[in-house]
């Protein structure tokens, strides 16, 4: 049910989850695995029932999913698990000593025994002249999708800023919808933080062949309104007139509540192997959590779907008193026109990358090695092999490049 009304008293719950995304909902599943009756409150800033984010830049644009299909669960699921929902509300204060939170617009405070911060991240904002013009839409939420969808008429112009995952996915999605897409980014190829140079340049060429205008090595410096459109200027003197702009420049972890409460921070909120913060009654999971990675790479923060699922469920179990360490090795995935991949582990193109291609820069397996050890694996148009990739990484065995030929097919 939706909580309404106001009270000066503290309303107490055994478990309070701040953040109604995938990590928060997965935490409910973890809690109910061990505690079928403890009172649970899920608080979310968005007014919608919790939903899946990947379709916002993938299947909603290709027609493989409709909006009604992206919700994680119907309202009845929460009712059956005795979970109360407080949606469209923001938590504005965390009193760690008193174990309460304050909700925007509500004089009462909410008390907890265990708290989960599953607050995710917020899109980085362009700090440029004209960046607040209507039609410039940082992309993260269902409402952002609806706003962009309303503008994305066939033949309309769109400027996508950024060459990371969200920029590349949105450029592909918009192009498939008949939008004339221009991409501008300071780097020289697509997804340079993960893809080796050859694959990044091949993917970039595939985007150009699809009719996407690419402006690599350039930074947007200002926006102005011209008629019913927007004109973007770059630092190389180029101007792009477009109907709307999608900045895809990444997110910043939402750590404001944790910082105000004095929790330990690093890249995100620092958590231990149980997903507990420096306050043992407070946990964090998902995009905002800097955790001890069970594979190579040490402490990391991941912004991926499977990570939210695995960490959220683990945090929920830990909130009930489970003591096992987080041992999952989350994977991530992307769909970029005809090129799709799943990947796991540490993927740094500056590492030694051994390619086992069936079809060069299209189908095959990339192995990321450091000190002779397989640290990460990318499966390019190769499916249902993630567990084999995990086993190869966990083995921790030094390998020669020739040993990797055909290791995963």
N, C-alpha and C positions, 0 to 999 in steps of 0.2 A: 504494500500500500504506500501511498505518498503521505509523508508526515505533514501535517498542517498545524496552524495555531501557534501561539506563543506562550511562554511560561518563564517565570524568573528562576524556577528550580532547575537543577541539573538533571537531565535525562540520561540514565546510565545504560550502557551496553557492555557486554563482555568483549565484543569485537567491533571496532569501527574501522572502516576502509574508506580512505580519502582518495578518490579517483575511480570513476566508473568506466574504465576501459578494460582491455583484455586482461591485464595483470590483476586488476581488482576483482573481476568476475572469476578468474582462475583461482584467486585466493579463497573465494567462497567455496569452491569445490574442494580445496585442500582442507579448509576448516571442517566442512561437513563429512569428510572422510573419517575424522576422528572425534568430532563433537557434533552430534546431531541436534542438539537443543540450545546451545549457547546463543544468546541474542546477538544478531548481526545487523549493523547499519551500514549501508553503502551510500556514500555521498558523491555526487557528480556535478560538475559545473554545467554540462550541457543538459538541455531539457529532454533529450531523447533517451530511450532505453539504450543500454550499452550495446555497441555495435563493433563490427570488425573493420579496421582501417584499410588493409590492403586493397579491397575492392574500389576504394575511392580513387586510386590511380591505375587500376587494372580492370577488373571484370565489369564494373558498372559502365565503363566506356565501350566495352566490346559487346555488351548485351548478354554476356554469359551469366550475369546476375542482375536482379532488379533490387531497388531499394529495400523492399519488404524482406528480402532474403539475407541482408547483411547483419541483422540484429542477432546478437549472440544467443539470446533466449527470449521467449515470450514472457510477458508479465507474470503469467501463471507459474513459471518456473521459480521465480523469486518467492512467490507466495507459498509454493509447496515446500520450499526450504526455509520458510519463516525468516526471510530476509526483508528488512524494511528498506525502502528506497527513498532517498532525498535527492531529487534531481533538479537541475537548473539552479543550484545553490553552490556558493563558493565558501570554502573554509578560509577564514581571515585571520585566525589566531590559533596557536598551539601552545598550551600550557603544560609542558612536560612534567613539571613538579606536581601539579594538581591533577594530571591525567585527564584533561578536558580540552575540547576544541570549541571555537566559536564559529558560528555559521552566519554569513552575511545576511543582514536583515532580520535576524532572530535574536531576541534578548536573552534567551536561554542558552546555556552551554550544554554540550554533549560530553558525557563522561565515558571513559573506556578503561578496560583492563589491559587490552592489547590493541595497538593501533598500527595500521598499515598505511604508509605513504606510497600510493601508486599513482602519483600525480603526473607521470609522463614528462612531456616536454612541450615547449612553445616554439612556434616558428621564429627564426631569426628575422628581424625587421630591417629593411633597407633604410639606412640613415642617409638619405639623399634628398635634394630639393625635389619637391613634387611627389614624394613617395606616398603621401597620404591621399592622392587623388582617387576618386571613385574608379573602380575597374582595375586597381592594383590589389591583388588578393593573395596574401600569404596562405599557403595551402596546407591544411591539417585536418579539418573537421568535416562532418557531413554537411553543415551549413556552407562551408567553403565550396564543397563539391556542387551544391545546388546553385550557388552564386556563379561559379564558373560555367556550369552546364547551361545556365540561362543565357550566357553570352556566347557560347561556343556553337554558333550557327555555321553550317557549311559555307565556306568561302570567307568567313570572318578571319581577321588577323589576330594572332596571339604571339606574345613575346614570352618565352620561358627563360628565366635567368638561373644559371647554374648547370653544372655538368655532372652532378652526383646522381644518386639513385632517384630522388624525387624529381629532379629536373629531367632526367632521361625518360623516366616512366611517364611523366605528364606530357612531354613532347610527343612521345609515341601515341599515347591515348588521344590527344587532341588531333594529331595527324590522321589517325584512323577514323576520326569523326568528321573529317572533311575540312578541318580548320587549317588555314595557312600559317605554319609555325616557323618562327625564327628563334634560334637559341643563341644566347650570348654568354660567354664565360671566360674567365681569365686564363684557364689552362689550355693545353694544346690537344687534348683528346678527351673522350668520355670516360667517366668513372675512374679517374686516375688513382684514387686511394686504394682500389682493389684490383682493377684489371691491369695485366702487363701491357707494355706499350703496343705490341703488335695487335693484340686483341682490341685494345681501346681504339686504335686507329682504324681497324677494320670495321668496328661497330660504327664509328663516326662516318666512314664512307657509306655504310648501309643507310644511315640516317639521311645523308645527302642524296642518295639515290631515291629515297622516298619523297624527295621534294622539300625537305626541311632545310631552311637557310641557316647555315652555321657561321657564327662570328666568334671563332676561338681567339684567345689571346687578347680579349677586350673586356673592359669593365664598364658597366653602366654608371653614368655620373649624374644624370638628372632626368626628370620627366616634366613635360608640359602638356597642357590640354590644347588640342587643336580640333575644333568642331566637335564631332561626337567621338573622337578618338584620342589616343595618347601618343605623344612623340617621345621616344627614349633616345637620349644621346649617349655615345660611348666616348671613352678617353682617346680613341683613335679618329675622332671626327665623324663617325658614322651616325646616322639617324635612322630610327625605325619607327614608322607610323603603324599603330596597331589598335585593335579594339580593346584588348585587355592584356594584363600582364600577370604572370604567375611566377613569383619569386620562389625558387626551389633551392634555397641556400642552407638548408639544414635546420635543426632545432637546438635549443638550449635546454638542458635538464631543468625541470621545475624543482628548485631547492629552497624557495623562499621560506616556507614553513619550517623546514629543517634548520635553516640558518638562524631564523629568529628564535628557535627553541634551543640553540646551542649544540646541535648534533654535529658530529664530525663530518666534514665534507672533503672531497677531493675533486675528481671528475665525477660529479654527481654526489649522492649521499653514500658515504662509506658504510658498507655492511660486511658482516662476517659470513662464515660458511652456512649459517642458518638464516641469512637475510636479516639479521638483527642489526640495528644501528648501535651507536655508542650508548644509547639508552636502551636497556634490555626489554623494555615494554613497548618499544617502537620498532617497526620493521619497514623495509622499503623493497620495492621490486619493480622491474620493468625498465623503461627508458631512463629513469632518474637514478638508478642504483649502480654504484661502482662496486663490483663484487670480485671475489677471488675466483678466477676462472679455473674450472677443473682440468682443463687442458693446458697447453703451453700459452705463454703470454702474460702470466701473472694477473694482477688486478686489472679489470677492464670494465667498460660500460658499453652495452649493446643496445641498439635501437631496432630490434627485429621482432617479428611476430612470435616466433617460437620461443624466444627468450622471455617475452612477457608471459606466455603460457606456463613455461617451466618454472620461472622464478615466482610467479604469482601463486601457483599451486604449492610450491615448496614453502613460501612464506606463510601461507595459510596453515599448513601443517605445523610449522614451527610456532606459530602463534598459539596453537593448542598444547604445546609442550614437547613436540617431536624434537629429537636431538640429532638426527642424521644430517651430515653436511650436504650441501648442494653439489651433486655430481653430474648433473645433466650437461651435455655439450650442445647448446642450441645451434640450429642451422638457420640460414636465411635464403631468400629466393627473390628472383625478379623476372619480369616478362617484358621484353623490349622488342616489339615487332615479332619476327620469327625466331629471335634468339632468347632462350630462357635458360636459367641456371638455378641450381641449388648449391650451397656452399657451407662449409663448416670449418671451424678452427681459425687460425690466424692467417689472414690473407693480406700480405704486404708485397706489392709489386717490386720493391727493392730487394726482396729475398731472391734466392735462386728459384726460378720457376721452370719446372719441367713439364712440357706439353706432350700429351699422348693423344694426338688428333686422329679421328677417323675421317673427318672433313675439316680442314684447317680453318681455324677461327669461327667454327660453327658447331661441330659435334666432337666431343672428346672430353678428356679429363686434364685439369691442371693441378700439379702438385707443387705446393709452396714449401721449400726446404730451408732450414737453417742448421748449420753444423751437421749436415748429413741426415737430419731427422725431418720427417714429414710433419709440418706444423699446421698445414691447412690444405683443403681440397676443394676445388670448384668443379662441379659436374655440369658441363655445357651441353644442353639438349640431351642429357643422359639422366634417366629418371629412376627413382626407387633404389638408389644406391647409397643413400646417406649413412646408413648404419655401417656399411662396409668402409666408408670413408672415416667414420668415427673410430672404428677398430684399428685402422691403419695409423691414425694419429695416436691413439692410446697405447699402441704397441711400443712406441718410443724406441724403435730399432733403427740404427743407421742403415741407410740404403744407398746403393749406387743408382744413378739415373736409369741405367738399362734394366734394372729390376722392376721399374715402375711401368714398363711397357706391357699393357694388357692386365695390369694389377686390378683395375676396376673396369668393367665393360657394361 
